[in-house]
Amino acid sequence: MCLVATLACLLSLTSIVSSVMDARNPLKQRRYGPSFASFENYKVDILVDKDASAYVPDDDAIQAMFEAAAKEEQLAIVRYRARRSIVTSLMVMGISIALFGVHFRWARHRC
């Protein structure tokens, strides 16, 4: 049980670090849609998603899409998901530390 608690704690720590990095710079992460880091990044993401036979918008249309794409909403979504992941990971970490402590005390009293 000590090994399981230790592994859960380490995995939670990894998730916390990743989520903190996403929350600190939400425009640079790309897990939840096209990149809003710059217009050029957004344009590449939009053009990559299009089929070869599909309509390819010109730069003005892509610029309008970029401005209307609810950049603030994207920021809010990324921050919410990062905070949710941090809270979940902290809960798992707390439970695993408690389990480790209980097991350690039990093992010490048993010997």
Order of alpha helices (4+ residues) and beta strands (2+ residues): alpha-alpha-alpha-alpha
